């Protein structure tokens, strides 16, 4: 019978108090903002917004967008498709293939504080229907067609993501309307087409949201990460 391995105990000076260590946030909320990209010689200036929620037991990206049938000028309307990714690497690889830059605005929070945002998405999923035809056998991806249709002015990728953030922080969008600037993103023809739908009352463009978060938003960003 082998000899039991001896272990030694030693006292390591603590760099932080026990109370502070125990109170450190164990989870994160990421607002993911993808920039413009070019594909087949065509400029795609609209950008994209998604949400990533990391807890000690899960890492999920909620990705709402025009992934189904579209209608209207410039595909402004269509099926409201929510893609739920259980593998962040797979999600961001798809964004990187487009040669677009994605910036993550990261908030460190406790896992219990992520629940309102998770519940927001779960409510949409519960009222929608599974679209396995859009999953293409990918085990790390579930796709749902929501009852809520997509519209370029909202509900869209940015407004849905803002709704999730606001479920955690009710003041998340305060002051954001000062950053509303469609002219910084959309072409003249796109702006003319969108005027037919009226004036939006909240941010709906990823680029405008990014400038808001880069400035002095009411909820402080803990750190930024850039992909690729």
C-alpha positions as CSV (number, residue, x, y, z in Angstrom):
1,X,0.0,0.0,0.0
2,X,1.6,3.3,-1.0
3,X,2.5,5.8,1.7
4,X,0.0,8.6,2.0
5,X,1.3,11.8,0.5
6,X,2.2,14.4,3.1
7,X,0.8,17.8,2.8
8,X,1.9,21.0,4.6
9,X,-0.3,23.8,5.7
10,X,1.0,27.3,5.5
11,X,-0.4,30.7,6.2
12,X,-0.6,33.0,3.1
13,X,-1.0,36.7,3.8
14,X,-4.4,37.8,2.5
15,X,-4.3,40.6,0.0
16,X,-7.9,41.4,0.6
17,X,-10.2,40.9,3.5
18,X,-12.4,37.8,3.7
19,X,-15.5,39.9,3.5
20,X,-14.4,41.6,0.3
21,X,-13.4,38.3,-1.3
22,X,-16.8,36.7,-0.5
23,X,-18.6,39.7,-1.9
24,X,-16.8,39.7,-5.3
25,X,-19.3,39.5,-8.2
26,X,-19.4,36.0,-9.7
27,X,-21.1,36.8,-13.0
28,X,-21.0,39.2,-16.0
29,X,-23.4,40.9,-18.4
30,X,-21.9,41.8,-21.7
31,X,-23.4,44.2,-24.2
32,X,-21.9,43.0,-27.5
33,X,-21.8,45.6,-30.3
34,X,-20.7,44.6,-33.8
35,X,-19.5,47.2,-36.2
36,X,-20.0,47.6,-39.9
37,X,-18.5,45.2,-42.5
38,X,-18.2,44.7,-46.2
39,X,-19.3,41.5,-48.0
40,X,-19.3,40.8,-51.8
41,X,-18.5,44.4,-52.4
42,X,-21.5,45.7,-50.5
43,X,-21.2,47.9,-47.4
44,X,-23.2,46.8,-44.4
45,X,-23.2,49.8,-42.1
46,X,-26.1,48.9,-39.7
47,X,-24.0,46.9,-37.2
48,X,-25.4,44.4,-34.6
49,X,-26.1,44.2,-30.9
50,X,-26.4,41.1,-28.8
51,X,-26.2,40.1,-25.1
52,X,-24.0,37.7,-23.3
53,X,-24.7,36.5,-19.8
54,X,-22.0,34.6,-17.9
55,X,-22.6,32.9,-14.6
56,X,-20.7,30.2,-12.7
57,X,-22.9,27.6,-14.4
58,X,-23.7,29.0,-17.9
59,X,-22.4,31.2,-20.7
60,X,-25.2,32.2,-23.1
61,X,-25.5,34.7,-26.0
62,X,-28.9,36.0,-26.9
63,X,-28.8,37.2,-30.5
64,X,-32.0,38.7,-32.0
65,X,-32.0,39.7,-35.7
66,X,-33.1,39.3,-39.3
67,X,-32.3,35.6,-39.5
68,X,-35.6,34.6,-41.1
69,X,-37.8,36.0,-43.9
70,X,-37.7,39.8,-44.4
71,X,-40.0,42.3,-46.0
72,X,-40.2,46.1,-46.6
73,X,-37.7,48.5,-47.9
74,X,-34.1,47.4,-47.3
75,X,-35.5,44.4,-45.4
76,X,-36.7,46.7,-42.6
77,X,-39.3,44.2,-41.4
78,X,-39.5,40.4,-41.0
79,X,-39.6,37.4,-38.7
80,X,-38.3,38.1,-35.2
81,X,-35.7,35.4,-34.8
82,X,-33.8,34.9,-31.5
83,X,-30.7,32.8,-31.6
84,X,-29.5,31.4,-28.3
85,X,-25.9,30.3,-28.3
86,X,-24.4,28.2,-25.5
87,X,-20.9,28.5,-27.0
88,X,-19.5,32.1,-27.2
89,X,-16.6,31.0,-29.3
90,X,-19.0,29.8,-32.0
91,X,-20.9,33.0,-31.9
92,X,-18.0,35.3,-32.1
93,X,-16.3,33.1,-34.8
94,X,-19.4,33.8,-37.0
95,X,-18.9,37.6,-36.4
96,X,-15.2,37.4,-37.1
97,X,-15.8,35.7,-40.4
98,X,-17.5,38.9,-41.5
99,X,-14.3,40.8,-40.7
100,X,-16.3,43.0,-38.3
101,X,-15.0,44.2,-34.9
102,X,-17.2,43.4,-31.9
103,X,-16.8,45.3,-28.7
104,X,-18.0,43.9,-25.4
105,X,-19.1,46.3,-22.7
106,X,-18.7,44.2,-19.6
107,X,-20.5,44.6,-16.3
108,X,-19.5,42.5,-13.3
109,X,-22.5,41.5,-11.2
110,X,-23.8,38.7,-9.0
111,X,-25.5,35.8,-10.6
112,X,-28.8,36.6,-8.9
113,X,-28.8,40.0,-10.6
114,X,-28.6,38.3,-14.0
115,X,-32.0,36.7,-13.5
116,X,-34.2,39.5,-14.7
117,X,-32.4,39.7,-18.0
118,X,-32.4,35.9,-18.4
119,X,-36.1,35.9,-17.5
120,X,-36.8,38.5,-20.1
121,X,-35.4,36.3,-22.9
122,X,-37.0,33.2,-21.4
123,X,-40.4,34.9,-21.6
124,X,-39.9,35.6,-25.3
125,X,-38.8,32.0,-25.9
126,X,-41.8,30.6,-24.1
127,X,-44.1,32.6,-26.3
128,X,-42.3,31.7,-29.5
129,X,-41.7,28.5,-31.5
130,X,-38.6,26.5,-32.2
131,X,-37.0,26.9,-35.6
132,X,-34.8,23.8,-35.9
133,X,-34.6,24.5,-39.7
134,X,-32.4,27.5,-38.8
135,X,-30.2,25.5,-36.4
136,X,-28.7,23.3,-39.1
137,X,-27.9,20.6,-36.6
138,X,-25.6,22.8,-34.5
139,X,-25.9,21.5,-30.9
140,X,-24.7,24.8,-29.4
141,X,-27.5,26.8,-31.0
142,X,-31.2,27.0,-30.4
143,X,-33.3,29.2,-32.7
144,X,-36.8,30.6,-31.9
145,X,-39.3,32.6,-33.9
146,X,-40.8,35.1,-31.5
147,X,-44.3,36.4,-31.5
148,X,-42.7,39.8,-31.8
149,X,-41.8,40.6,-35.4
150,X,-38.5,42.4,-36.3
151,X,-38.4,46.0,-37.4
152,X,-35.4,48.1,-38.2
153,X,-36.6,50.8,-35.8
154,X,-37.5,48.3,-33.1
155,X,-38.0,45.7,-31.9
156,X,-34.5,45.1,-33.4
157,X,-31.2,43.8,-32.1
158,X,-30.4,46.9,-30.2
159,X,-33.8,47.6,-28.6
160,X,-34.2,44.0,-27.4
161,X,-30.7,44.1,-25.9
162,X,-31.5,47.4,-24.2
163,X,-34.7,45.8,-22.8
164,X,-32.6,43.0,-21.3
165,X,-30.1,45.5,-19.7
166,X,-33.0,47.6,-18.4
167,X,-34.5,44.6,-16.7
168,X,-31.4,44.6,-14.5
169,X,-30.8,48.4,-14.4
170,X,-34.0,50.5,-14.9
171,X,-31.9,53.6,-15.5
172,X,-29.6,52.0,-18.2
173,X,-30.9,54.1,-21.1
174,X,-31.1,57.4,-19.3
175,X,-29.6,60.2,-21.4
176,X,-29.2,57.9,-24.4
177,X,-31.5,59.9,-26.8
178,X,-28.8,62.6,-27.0
179,X,-26.8,60.1,-29.0
180,X,-29.5,59.4,-31.6
181,X,-27.9,60.0,-35.0
182,X,-29.1,57.9,-37.9
183,X,-27.1,60.1,-40.3
184,X,-23.9,58.7,-38.8
185,X,-24.9,55.2,-40.0
186,X,-27.6,55.0,-42.6
187,X,-27.5,56.1,-46.2
188,X,-29.7,58.9,-47.5
189,X,-32.0,56.3,-49.1
190,X,-32.2,54.3,-45.9
191,X,-33.1,57.4,-43.8
192,X,-35.7,58.4,-46.3
193,X,-37.3,54.9,-46.2
194,X,-37.3,54.8,-42.4
195,X,-39.0,58.1,-42.2
196,X,-42.1,56.4,-43.5
197,X,-42.3,54.5,-40.2
198,X,-42.1,57.6,-37.9
199,X,-39.5,58.8,-35.5
200,X,-38.2,56.2,-33.0
201,X,-38.3,57.2,-29.3
202,X,-35.1,55.3,-28.2
203,X,-31.8,54.3,-29.6
204,X,-32.1,51.6,-32.3
205,X,-28.7,51.7,-34.0
206,X,-25.7,49.8,-32.6
207,X,-23.3,52.6,-33.5
208,X,-25.3,55.2,-31.6
209,X,-25.5,52.8,-28.6
210,X,-21.7,52.3,-28.7
211,X,-21.1,56.1,-28.6
212,X,-23.4,56.3,-25.6
213,X,-21.6,53.6,-23.7
214,X,-18.2,55.1,-24.6
215,X,-19.2,58.4,-23.1
216,X,-20.7,58.7,-19.6
217,X,-23.6,56.3,-19.3
218,X,-25.6,56.1,-16.0
219,X,-24.4,52.5,-15.4
220,X,-20.6,52.3,-15.3
221,X,-18.9,49.8,-17.6
222,X,-16.3,47.7,-15.7
223,X,-14.2,46.9,-18.8
224,X,-14.2,46.6,-22.6
225,X,-13.1,43.7,-24.7
226,X,-12.6,43.7,-28.4
227,X,-13.0,40.8,-30.9
228,X,-11.1,40.0,-33.0
